Amino acid sequence: PAFAIQAADVVSFMIAHPAQPDDSPIRFEKRAGVWRIVQPIETNADQSTAEGIVDQLAGARIAQTEPGSADRRKAFGLEPPKASLDFQLANGAKHSLLFGDGDFTGDSVYTVVDGGQSVSLLPQLLSTSAAKSLDDLRDRAILHVDSERVASFSLKNAGGDLTVSKNKDEWEFAVPAATLAGNEDVDSLLQAVANAKMISVASEKPDNLTRYGLAAPAITFTVSDSKGMKATLIVGKKDGASYFARDISRSTIFRIDEDVYKKLSEKIGDLRDKRVLHADAAGLQRIEIQNSSGSIVLSRQQDKTDEWTFDSPADRKGKPVSSWRVLNPIGSLRAEEVFDHPPANLLAQLANPAIRLVLTGKDGKELNLRISKPSGDFVYAQATGNGAIYELKKQIFDELNVNAANLAAGDAAPN
């Protein structure tokens, strides 16, 4: 071992690049279990990178030693060294490493350990870590948020104001209207922000916010966890292909990429629940389909719940059904767009629907769905008791505009 230490013993370390005098040394300190950069700026370190460096120091093993005469050190790239890494332990002990060139294998690097007279070969990965820049070593998260722990959030952008909170397993809008949000869409937004990294730093201090468009931000995104802890990201002006932004708990002004900006520009239509039916397909007991072929009624077998039979037409009563041909489309009914206040032309298309579905659950309650004739690449649907109209891909119409012969048992459901 290069050092007889444990990773947990390291309380500070400093990386310098003597061959590049314009680069300021970067000093790290562990405070309350968190690695901080304290020089040349004060900011959080990237925790995984800092922990990785400490783990590498604790696990570094010398593969070989060489004589350390002056000419040999120069030949090994150690006069001056490419980088240095000094660190201190909790007991006050100090250690140092000087890094030179890599050896011919590419797996090791020439080093001087603790100012020794010999040159030691250590893993190349240590040298790679010591060569990282300040931007590579600092915390680059745009907002410290755990997407799994978010209980609510608000989003203000060009599309208006949104407030969304989690109720058990469902996301719900409180503003602008009380309605369900789409779980997958909300989770995608939260994960995009939680995983996003700043592209670059524009300023270490929040000076002249107007210059960056942050005095009156175009986007304000605030998340809260179950304990009431909040974090807020604001987004300002565009700068080339990126946008100025700031986590208001930190002084740094940074740039975010366009993908994150687009996520934060989503409106209620992007995030709202687009499920047409909230029925559990596994709980359905009876399905009635009325379409251009007439009326078809299917029922689930009471003693064989995975099997369905025809109730009508009469000539097929009791015969088995390939139920997946109906259950699969019903289970995947997801709108491309939702019209909470549908215009008259859409309402007119559903005045005389092309397809009607009547779904009966275990409790005997019926759920009715009307589907229009195709209009270009889309059809429109409306469920009883719901004023919204859902725009669906025409494929749904093709799948449900079936006749009894299409549903007769004979092939298995696709994987």
C-alpha positions as CSV (number, residue, x, y, z in Angstrom):
1,P,0.0,0.0,0.0
2,A,1.1,3.5,-0.8
3,F,-0.4,4.7,2.5
4,A,-1.6,2.8,5.6
5,I,-4.9,4.7,5.9
6,Q,-8.6,4.3,5.7
7,A,-10.7,6.5,3.4
8,A,-12.8,7.7,6.4
9,D,-9.6,9.0,8.0
10,V,-9.1,11.7,5.4
11,V,-10.5,15.1,6.4
12,S,-8.9,17.4,3.8
13,F,-6.9,17.3,0.6
14,M,-5.5,19.7,-2.0
15,I,-4.9,19.3,-5.7
16,A,-2.4,21.6,-7.5
17,H,-0.8,21.7,-10.9
18,P,2.8,23.0,-10.5
19,A,3.4,22.7,-14.3
20,Q,0.5,25.2,-14.8
21,P,1.2,28.1,-12.5
22,D,-1.9,30.0,-13.6
23,D,-4.1,27.3,-12.1
24,S,-5.0,27.9,-8.5
25,P,-4.7,25.0,-6.0
26,I,-8.0,23.4,-5.1
27,R,-8.5,22.6,-1.5
28,F,-11.2,20.3,-0.1
29,E,-12.4,19.9,3.5
30,K,-15.0,17.5,4.9
31,R,-17.5,19.3,7.0
32,A,-20.4,17.5,8.8
33,G,-19.9,14.6,6.4
34,V,-20.0,16.7,3.3
35,W,-17.0,17.5,1.1
36,R,-16.6,21.3,0.4
37,I,-14.2,23.1,-1.9
38,V,-12.8,26.0,0.2
39,Q,-10.1,27.3,-2.2
40,P,-10.1,29.1,-4.6
41,I,-13.8,29.4,-4.1
42,E,-16.3,28.3,-1.5
43,T,-18.8,25.7,-2.8
44,N,-19.8,22.1,-2.4
45,A,-17.7,19.5,-4.1
46,D,-19.1,16.8,-6.3
47,Q,-19.5,14.2,-3.6
48,S,-19.0,11.1,-5.7
49,T,-15.8,12.6,-7.2
50,A,-14.3,13.7,-3.9
51,E,-15.2,10.3,-2.3
52,G,-13.7,8.5,-5.3
53,I,-10.4,10.4,-4.8
54,V,-10.2,9.5,-1.1
55,D,-11.0,5.9,-1.9
56,Q,-8.3,5.7,-4.5
57,L,-5.8,7.1,-2.0
58,A,-6.7,4.5,0.6
59,G,-6.6,1.7,-1.9
60,A,-3.5,2.8,-3.9
61,R,-0.8,0.1,-4.1
62,I,2.7,0.5,-5.4
63,A,3.4,-1.7,-8.3
64,Q,7.1,-1.0,-8.6
65,T,9.8,1.5,-7.4
66,E,12.6,3.1,-9.4
67,P,15.7,5.1,-8.4
68,G,14.8,8.7,-7.8
69,S,17.9,10.6,-8.9
70,A,17.4,14.1,-10.4
71,D,17.8,12.9,-14.0
72,R,15.5,10.0,-13.5
73,R,12.8,12.2,-12.0
74,K,13.1,14.5,-15.0
75,A,12.8,11.5,-17.3
76,F,9.7,10.4,-15.5
77,G,8.0,13.8,-15.8
78,L,8.4,14.8,-12.2
79,E,10.6,17.9,-12.6
80,P,8.3,19.7,-12.4
81,P,5.4,17.3,-11.5
82,K,2.3,17.3,-13.6
83,A,0.1,17.5,-10.4
84,S,0.3,17.2,-6.7
85,L,-2.1,15.9,-4.1
86,D,-1.6,16.6,-0.4
87,F,-4.0,15.3,2.2
88,Q,-4.5,15.3,6.0
89,L,-5.9,12.7,8.3
90,A,-8.1,13.2,11.4
91,N,-5.2,12.6,13.7
92,G,-3.2,15.4,12.0
93,A,-0.9,13.3,10.0
94,K,-0.1,14.7,6.5
95,H,0.8,12.9,3.3
96,S,1.7,14.0,-0.3
97,L,1.9,12.7,-3.8
98,L,3.6,14.1,-6.8
99,F,2.5,12.9,-10.3
100,G,4.6,12.6,-13.4
101,D,4.1,10.8,-16.7
102,G,2.3,7.5,-17.3
103,D,4.4,4.4,-17.9
104,F,4.4,2.5,-21.2
105,T,1.5,0.2,-20.2
106,G,-0.9,3.1,-19.7
107,D,-2.1,1.5,-16.4
108,S,0.4,3.2,-14.0
109,V,1.9,6.6,-13.4
110,Y,5.3,7.7,-11.9
111,T,4.9,9.3,-8.5
112,V,6.8,10.4,-5.5
113,V,5.1,9.3,-2.2
114,D,5.6,11.5,0.9
115,G,8.7,13.2,-0.5
116,G,10.6,10.0,-0.8
117,Q,13.8,9.5,-2.7
118,S,12.5,6.7,-4.9
119,V,9.9,6.9,-7.7
120,S,6.8,4.7,-7.3
121,L,4.4,3.4,-9.9
122,L,0.8,3.9,-8.8
123,P,-2.5,3.4,-10.6
124,Q,-3.1,5.8,-13.5
125,L,-6.6,6.5,-12.2
126,L,-5.2,8.6,-9.3
127,S,-3.4,10.8,-11.8
128,T,-6.5,11.2,-13.9
129,S,-8.5,12.3,-10.8
130,A,-5.7,14.8,-9.8
131,A,-5.8,16.3,-13.3
132,K,-9.4,17.3,-13.1
133,S,-10.3,21.0,-13.3
134,L,-12.3,23.0,-10.8
135,D,-15.4,22.7,-12.9
136,D,-15.0,18.9,-12.9
137,L,-14.6,18.8,-9.2
138,R,-17.3,21.1,-8.0
139,D,-20.9,20.3,-7.3
140,R,-22.6,20.8,-10.7
141,A,-26.2,19.8,-9.8
142,I,-28.5,22.6,-10.8
143,L,-30.9,21.9,-7.9
144,H,-30.5,19.6,-4.9
145,V,-33.6,17.6,-5.1
146,D,-34.4,13.9,-4.6
147,S,-37.2,13.2,-7.1
148,E,-38.4,10.3,-5.0
149,R,-39.0,12.5,-2.0
150,V,-40.8,15.4,-3.6
151,A,-44.3,16.0,-2.1
152,S,-45.3,19.0,-4.1
153,F,-44.0,21.6,-6.5
154,S,-44.9,24.8,-8.2
155,L,-43.9,25.9,-11.7
156,K,-44.3,29.3,-13.2
157,N,-43.4,29.8,-16.8
158,A,-44.8,31.4,-20.0
159,G,-47.7,28.9,-19.9
160,G,-48.9,30.1,-16.5
161,D,-48.8,28.9,-12.9
162,L,-49.0,25.3,-11.9
163,T,-49.1,23.8,-8.4
164,V,-49.0,20.0,-8.1
165,S,-48.9,17.8,-5.0
166,K,-48.8,14.0,-4.4
167,N,-51.8,12.3,-2.8
168,K,-50.9,8.7,-2.0
169,D,-49.8,7.4,-5.4
170,E,-51.3,10.1,-7.6
171,W,-50.1,13.5,-8.6
172,E,-52.9,16.2,-8.5
173,F,-53.1,19.7,-9.7
174,A,-54.3,22.4,-7.3
175,V,-53.6,25.3,-9.7
176,P,-54.9,26.2,-12.3
177,A,-57.7,23.6,-11.7
178,A,-58.2,20.5,-9.6
179,T,-57.5,17.6,-11.8
180,L,-55.1,14.6,-12.0
181,A,-51.6,15.0,-13.3
182,G,-49.9,12.2,-15.3
183,N,-47.6,10.3,-13.0
184,E,-45.1,9.4,-15.7
185,D,-45.0,13.0,-17.0
186,V,-44.5,14.5,-13.6
187,D,-41.8,12.0,-12.6
188,S,-40.0,12.7,-15.9
189,L,-39.9,16.4,-15.1
190,L,-38.7,15.9,-11.6
191,Q,-36.0,13.4,-12.6
192,A,-34.8,15.7,-15.4
193,V,-34.2,18.5,-12.9
194,A,-32.7,16.2,-10.2
195,N,-30.3,14.7,-12.7
196,A,-29.4,17.9,-14.6
197,K,-25.9,19.3,-14.4
198,M,-24.8,22.9,-15.0
199,I,-23.1,23.4,-18.3
200,S,-20.8,26.1,-17.0
201,V,-20.6,28.9,-14.4
202,A,-21.4,32.4,-15.5
203,S,-20.7,34.1,-12.2
204,E,-19.7,33.0,-8.7
205,K,-21.7,35.9,-7.2
206,P,-25.3,37.0,-7.8
207,D,-24.3,40.4,-9.0
208,N,-26.4,42.3,-11.6
209,L,-29.2,39.8,-11.8
210,T,-30.9,41.9,-14.5
211,R,-28.0,41.2,-16.8
212,Y,-28.8,37.5,-16.7
213,G,-32.6,37.9,-16.7
214,L,-32.8,36.6,-13.2
215,A,-34.2,39.7,-11.5
216,A,-37.6,38.9,-13.2
217,P,-37.0,35.2,-14.1
218,A,-38.9,33.6,-17.0
219,I,-39.2,30.4,-15.0
220,T,-39.5,29.7,-11.3
221,F,-39.6,26.1,-10.1
222,T,-40.0,25.3,-6.4
223,V,-40.1,21.8,-4.9
224,S,-41.0,20.8,-1.4
225,D,-40.5,17.5,0.4
226,S,-42.7,15.8,3.0
227,K,-40.9,17.7,5.8
228,G,-41.5,21.1,4.2
229,M,-37.9,21.6,3.0
230,K,-37.9,23.7,-0.2
231,A,-35.6,24.3,-3.1
232,T,-36.1,26.8,-5.9
233,L,-34.5,27.1,-9.3
234,I,-35.0,30.3,-11.4
235,V,-34.2,30.6,-15.1
236,G,-33.4,33.8,-17.0
237,K,-32.2,34.8,-20.4
238,K,-31.0,32.7,-23.2
239,D,-27.3,32.6,-23.9
240,G,-26.4,31.0,-27.2
241,A,-27.8,27.4,-26.9
242,S,-28.1,27.6,-23.1
243,Y,-29.9,29.6,-20.4
244,F,-28.8,31.4,-17.3
245,A,-30.1,29.9,-14.1
246,R,-29.6,29.9,-10.3
247,D,-30.5,27.8,-7.3
248,I,-31.5,30.6,-5.0
249,S,-29.9,28.9,-2.0
250,R,-26.5,29.4,-3.7
251,S,-24.7,32.5,-5.0
252,T,-23.6,30.9,-8.2
253,I,-25.1,31.8,-11.5
254,F,-24.8,29.1,-14.1
255,R,-26.0,27.9,-17.5
256,I,-28.4,25.0,-18.1
257,D,-29.0,23.2,-21.4
258,E,-32.0,23.5,-23.7
259,D,-33.4,20.1,-22.8
260,V,-33.8,21.1,-19.1
261,Y,-35.3,24.5,-20.2
262,K,-37.9,22.7,-22.4
263,K,-38.8,20.4,-19.4
264,L,-39.3,23.5,-17.2
265,S,-41.4,25.1,-20.0
266,E,-44.1,22.5,-19.9
267,K,-47.7,23.5,-19.4
268,I,-50.7,21.8,-17.8
269,G,-51.5,20.1,-21.1
270,D,-48.0,18.5,-21.0
271,L,-48.3,17.3,-17.4
272,R,-51.9,16.5,-16.9
273,D,-53.2,12.9,-16.7
274,K,-54.0,11.7,-20.2
275,R,-55.6,8.4,-19.2
276,V,-59.0,8.3,-20.8
277,L,-60.3,5.6,-18.4
278,H,-59.4,5.0,-14.8
279,A,-60.8,1.5,-14.8
280,D,-58.7,-1.5,-13.8
281,A,-58.8,-3.8,-16.8
282,A,-58.2,-6.8,-14.4
283,G,-61.4,-5.9,-12.6
284,L,-63.7,-5.7,-15.6
285,Q,-66.4,-8.3,-15.7
286,R,-68.4,-7.4,-18.8
287,I,-67.6,-5.4,-22.0
288,E,-70.2,-4.3,-24.5
289,I,-69.0,-2.9,-27.9
290,Q,-71.4,-1.1,-30.3
291,N,-69.9,-0.2,-33.6
292,S,-70.6,-0.5,-37.4
293,S,-70.7,-4.3,-37.1
294,G,-73.5,-4.2,-34.5
295,S,-73.4,-5.1,-30.8
296,I,-71.0,-7.5,-29.1
297,V,-71.1,-8.4,-25.4
298,L,-68.2,-10.3,-23.7
299,S,-68.1,-11.6,-20.1
300,R,-65.4,-12.9,-17.9
301,Q,-65.7,-16.5,-16.7
302,Q,-66.3,-16.5,-12.9
303,D,-64.4,-19.7,-12.3
304,K,-61.7,-19.0,-14.9
305,T,-60.9,-15.3,-14.5
306,D,-58.4,-15.3,-17.4
307,E,-61.0,-16.5,-19.8
308,W,-63.8,-14.6,-21.6
309,T,-66.8,-15.8,-23.6
310,F,-69.4,-14.2,-25.8
311,D,-72.8,-13.2,-24.4
312,S,-73.9,-11.9,-27.8
313,P,-74.4,-12.2,-30.7
314,A,-76.6,-15.2,-30.1
315,D,-74.9,-17.5,-32.5
316,R,-71.6,-17.2,-30.5
317,K,-73.0,-17.2,-27.0
318,G,-70.7,-19.2,-24.6
319,K,-67.9,-19.5,-27.1
320,P,-64.4,-18.4,-26.1
321,V,-63.0,-14.9,-26.9
322,S,-59.5,-13.6,-27.6
323,S,-60.1,-11.0,-25.0
324,W,-56.7,-9.4,-25.3
325,R,-57.9,-7.8,-28.6
326,V,-60.2,-5.6,-26.5
327,L,-58.5,-5.4,-23.2
328,N,-55.1,-4.3,-24.6
329,P,-56.6,-1.2,-26.4
330,I,-58.7,-0.3,-23.4
331,G,-55.8,-0.6,-21.1
332,S,-53.6,1.7,-23.3
333,L,-56.1,4.5,-23.9
334,R,-53.9,7.5,-23.5
335,A,-54.7,10.9,-25.1
336,E,-52.4,12.9,-27.3
337,E,-54.3,16.0,-26.0
338,V,-57.1,16.8,-23.6
339,F,-59.7,19.4,-24.1
340,D,-61.2,20.3,-20.8
341,H,-63.5,22.9,-22.5
342,P,-64.0,21.3,-25.9
343,P,-65.1,23.4,-28.8
344,A,-68.5,22.9,-30.5
345,N,-67.0,21.0,-33.5
346,L,-65.5,18.3,-31.3
347,L,-68.8,18.0,-29.3
348,A,-70.6,17.6,-32.6
349,Q,-68.3,14.7,-33.7
350,L,-69.4,12.8,-30.6
351,A,-73.2,13.5,-31.0
352,N,-73.4,10.4,-33.0
353,P,-70.4,8.3,-32.0
354,A,-69.0,5.5,-34.2
355,I,-68.1,3.3,-31.3
356,R,-69.7,2.9,-27.8
357,L,-68.1,0.9,-25.0
358,V,-69.9,-0.1,-21.8
359,L,-67.5,-1.5,-19.2
360,T,-68.8,-3.1,-16.1
361,G,-66.6,-3.7,-13.0
362,K,-66.8,-6.1,-10.1
363,D,-69.1,-3.6,-8.2
364,G,-71.6,-3.6,-11.0
365,K,-70.9,0.0,-11.9
366,E,-70.9,0.9,-15.6
367,L,-68.4,3.1,-17.4
368,N,-69.5,4.4,-20.8
369,L,-67.1,5.6,-23.5
370,R,-68.0,7.2,-26.8
371,I,-65.5,7.3,-29.7
372,S,-66.0,9.4,-32.9
373,K,-65.3,8.6,-36.5
374,P,-61.7,9.2,-37.6
375,S,-60.8,12.8,-38.4
376,G,-57.5,12.6,-40.2
377,D,-55.1,10.8,-38.0
378,F,-57.1,11.1,-34.9
379,V,-60.4,10.2,-33.2
380,Y,-62.1,11.8,-30.2
381,A,-63.4,10.1,-27.1
382,Q,-65.5,11.1,-24.1
383,A,-66.4,9.2,-21.0
384,T,-69.8,9.6,-19.2
385,G,-69.6,12.0,-16.4
386,N,-66.4,13.6,-17.7
387,G,-66.8,16.8,-19.7
388,A,-63.3,16.6,-21.2
389,I,-62.8,15.3,-24.7
390,Y,-59.6,13.2,-25.5
391,E,-57.8,13.2,-28.8
392,L,-56.6,9.7,-29.6
393,K,-54.6,8.2,-32.4
394,K,-56.7,6.6,-35.1
395,Q,-55.1,3.2,-34.3
396,I,-57.5,2.9,-31.3
397,F,-60.5,3.2,-33.6
398,D,-59.1,0.5,-35.9
399,E,-58.5,-1.8,-32.9
400,L,-62.0,-1.4,-31.4
401,N,-64.0,-1.3,-34.6
402,V,-64.1,-5.1,-34.6
403,N,-66.7,-7.8,-35.3
404,A,-67.4,-11.0,-33.5
405,A,-65.3,-13.0,-36.0
406,N,-62.2,-10.8,-35.1
407,L,-62.6,-11.6,-31.4
408,A,-63.2,-15.4,-31.7
409,A,-60.5,-17.3,-29.8
410,G,-57.8,-18.7,-31.9
411,D,-54.5,-16.9,-31.2
412,A,-52.5,-15.9,-28.2
413,A,-51.8,-12.3,-27.1
414,P,-48.5,-10.8,-28.3
415,N,-45.7,-10.5,-25.8
